[in-house]
Amino acid sequence: ATVFLEFWKRRRAVLTYDWDLIDWEDEEEELRPQFEAKYSQVERVNPITGKPEPFQPFPDKLSRLMVSVSGIFFMISLVLTAVFAVVVYRLVAMEQFASFKWYFIKKYWQFATSGTGVCINFMIIMSLNVVYEKVAYLLTDLEHPRTESEWENSFALKMFLFQFVNLNSSIFYIAFFLGRFAGRPGKYNKLFNRWRLEECHPSGCLIDLCLQMGVIMVLKQMWNNFMELGYPLLQNWWSRRKMKRGGQLMEHKISLPQWEKDWNLQPMNLHGLMDEYLEMVLQFGFTTIFVAAFPLAPLLALLNNIIEIRLDAYKFVTQWRRPMPARATDIGIWYGILEGIGVLAVITNAFVIAITSDYIPRFVYAYKYGPCTDQGYRQEKCLKGYVNSSLSVFDLSELGMGYSGYCRYRDYRAPPWSSTPYEFTLQFWHVLAARLAFIIVFEHLVFGIKSFIAYLIPDMPKDLCDRMRREKYLVQEMMYEAELEHLQRERKKNGKQYHHEWP
């Protein structure tokens, strides 16, 4: 992620230079008409132009910002409520599938629960996306941004927050909360004192996490491609059909001019490339944040982007009207969002490796409790007995239902015959300490590597720097020659003798 962002900076510098936009950011951007209409009665002198212009008082700006932030938190809480509803569904479905009459469903009830839960969660995600865009428009207009770029940055940040929480809240739940508070045999925690909290698959939570990410990522990419190309195709086909029917009724078959055919194409979105940026940024999050749990994400993203490049080209040329051009020196707030995703990816992958996966428990067992204890090396034989060590014992007679014997479950708890039955063992605390230590060491190491890479890769290519310095030198030479020529004319005009020297 860091290498990608650093090389994007270099690419951006080349594009900015080629399109002669190096100094464009210094120009004063025009005010939005909505801002001028709202605050036309309050003016102040612009420190750059020296002219009076509308001004938004700080108390008004702060109050509007607080309302906007409150709206954002309300929508995020709505997403979390939807996630909780899916969790409740999984608890109810788990009980139903476990007692299903069809043997195949009864045998694989956990996969059936996870699969249906993911599909329902995806439908909720796509339904809420429609609401988010309207709410983001409303909140951004309520803030009354001063310029068009400020409006776009504010709208982009809101859309990203809504979509990111909407897409990833269920994934975070499965990665870090699923099965953590389920309790133990004989003392399970229950929701509403009825449904047992869901646990991970016996093979671990990574299976559920991988399934959740795979289904959401594949379905979302397919849906985005349909909405970007399939939906405009259907709309254009319907509009052409209506025009043909209208032409037959009017009894003329005169072919339409090209400009009218172009006008009948689909208009570009009001916010321009916002949807394209948002799609790529969310995909960047999928390929980095939980890549330790779903290593296929970068490959799926690559295949999708290879296809989408051609689909976008076809869409812009044949299905959409020509967009209005607009100058820009960078991608705006999206670069900061990408950097934030890169930082978040380091933290989440550290937690996935340490908490969700079995890497740390295996590591602790191999070096502390296994047959290779204190030998300083690790081989396959060092994990012999790991499964037995990771399972605790429960006495079935404590259920009071006439059962006898013992069962095993995943946890590090003392056996029922110990002095402190079902309390956490020393191995549990060793694993917990190792997990926390791994998170700290991993984060500091990767952040250090990120900073080192960012330091090594310059933001601008050397040949571009040389070209810019050469241009600056030529401009100074031209200014020197022009000034020298001007002084020579002045001296000749005043009758002074001319000497070949710096005046």
Rosetta blueprint (number, residue, H / E / L):
1 A L
2 T H
3 V H
4 F H
5 L H
6 E H
7 F H
8 W H
9 K H
10 R H
11 R H
12 R H
13 A H
14 V H
15 L H
16 T H
17 Y H
18 D H
19 W L
20 D L
21 L L
22 I L
23 D L
24 W H
25 E H
26 D H
27 E L
28 E L
29 E L
30 E L
31 L E
32 R L
33 P H
34 Q H
35 F H
36 E H
37 A H
38 K H
39 Y L
40 S L
41 Q L
42 V L
43 E E
44 R E
45 V E
46 N L
47 P L
48 I L
49 T L
50 G L
51 K L
52 P E
53 E E
54 P E
55 F L
56 Q L
57 P L
58 F H
59 P H
60 D H
61 K H
62 L H
63 S H
64 R H
65 L H
66 M H
67 V H
68 S H
69 V H
70 S H
71 G H
72 I H
73 F H
74 F H
75 M H
76 I H
77 S H
78 L H
79 V H
80 L H
81 T H
82 A H
83 V H
84 F H
85 A H
86 V H
87 V H
88 V H
89 Y H
90 R H
91 L H
92 V H
93 A H
94 M H
95 E H
96 Q H
97 F H
98 A H
99 S L
100 F L
101 K L
102 W L
103 Y H
104 F H
105 I H
106 K H
107 K H
108 Y L
109 W H
110 Q H
111 F H
112 A H
113 T H
114 S H
115 G H
116 T H
117 G H
118 V H
119 C H
120 I H
121 N H
122 F H
123 M H
124 I H
125 I H
126 M H
127 S H
128 L H
129 N H
130 V H
131 V H
132 Y H
133 E H
134 K H
135 V H
136 A H
137 Y H
138 L H
139 L H
140 T H
141 D H
142 L H
143 E H
144 H L
145 P L
146 R L
147 T E
148 E H
149 S H
150 E H
151 W H
152 E H
153 N H
154 S H
155 F H
156 A H
157 L H
158 K H
159 M H
160 F H
161 L H
162 F H
163 Q H
164 F H
165 V H
166 N H
167 L H
168 N H
169 S H
170 S H
171 I H
172 F H
173 Y H
174 I H
175 A H
176 F H
177 F L
178 L L
179 G L
180 R L
181 F L
182 A L
183 G E
184 R E
185 P L
186 G L
187 K E
188 Y E
189 N L
190 K E
191 L E
192 F L
193 N L
194 R L
195 W E
196 R E
197 L L
198 E L
199 E L
200 C L
201 H E
202 P L
203 S L
204 G E
205 C H
206 L H
207 I H
208 D H
209 L H
210 C H
211 L H
212 Q H
213 M H
214 G H
215 V H
216 I H
217 M H
218 V H
219 L H
220 K H
221 Q H
222 M H
223 W H
224 N H
225 N H
226 F H
227 M H
228 E H
229 L H
230 G H
231 Y H
232 P H
233 L H
234 L H
235 Q H
236 N H
237 W H
238 W H
239 S H
240 R H
241 R H
242 K H
243 M H
244 K H
245 R H
246 G H
247 G H
248 Q H
249 L H
250 M L
251 E L
252 H L
253 K L
254 I L
255 S L
256 L L
257 P L
258 Q H
259 W H
260 E H
261 K H
262 D H
263 W H
264 N L
265 L L
266 Q E
267 P L
268 M L
269 N L
270 L L
271 H L
272 G L
273 L L
274 M H
275 D H
276 E H
277 Y H
278 L H
279 E H
280 M H
281 V H
282 L H
283 Q H
284 F H
285 G H
286 F H
287 T H
288 T H
289 I L
290 F L
291 V L
292 A L
293 A L
294 F L
295 P L
296 L L
297 A H
298 P H
299 L H
300 L H
301 A H
302 L H
303 L H
304 N H
305 N H
306 I H
307 I H
308 E H
309 I H
310 R H
311 L H
312 D H
313 A H
314 Y H
315 K H
316 F H
317 V H
318 T H
319 Q H
320 W E
321 R L
322 R L
323 P L
324 M L
325 P L
326 A L
327 R L
328 A L
329 T L
330 D L
331 I L
332 G L
333 I H
334 W H
335 Y H
336 G H
337 I H
338 L H
339 E H
340 G H
341 I H
342 G H
343 V H
344 L H
345 A H
346 V H
347 I H
348 T H
349 N H
350 A H
351 F H
352 V H
353 I H
354 A H
355 I H
356 T H
357 S L
358 D L
359 Y H
360 I H
361 P H
362 R H
363 F H
364 V H
365 Y H
366 A H
367 Y H
368 K H
369 Y H
370 G L
371 P L
372 C L
373 T L
374 D L
375 Q L
376 G L
377 Y L
378 R L
379 Q L
380 E H
381 K H
382 C H
383 L H
384 K L
385 G L
386 Y H
387 V H
388 N H
389 S H
390 S L
391 L E
392 S E
393 V E
394 F E
395 D E
396 L H
397 S H
398 E H
399 L H
400 G L
401 M L
402 G L
403 Y L
404 S L
405 G L
406 Y E
407 C E
408 R E
409 Y E
410 R E
411 D L
412 Y L
413 R E
414 A L
415 P L
416 P L
417 W L
418 S L
419 S L
420 T L
421 P L
422 Y L
423 E L
424 F E
425 T L
426 L H
427 Q H
428 F H
429 W H
430 H H
431 V H
432 L H
433 A H
434 A H
435 R H
436 L H
437 A H
438 F H
439 I H
440 I H
441 V H
442 F H
443 E H
444 H H
445 L H
446 V H
447 F H
448 G H
449 I H
450 K H
451 S H
452 F H
453 I H
454 A H
455 Y H
456 L H
457 I L
458 P L
459 D L
460 M L
461 P L
462 K H
463 D H
464 L H
465 C H
466 D H
467 R H
468 M H
469 R H
470 R H
471 E H
472 K H
473 Y H
474 L H
475 V H
476 Q H
477 E H
478 M H
479 M H
480 Y H
481 E H
482 A H
483 E H
484 L H
485 E H
486 H H
487 L H
488 Q H
489 R H
490 E H
491 R H
492 K H
493 K H
494 N H
495 G L
496 K L
497 Q L
498 Y L
499 H L
500 H L
501 E L
502 W L
503 P L
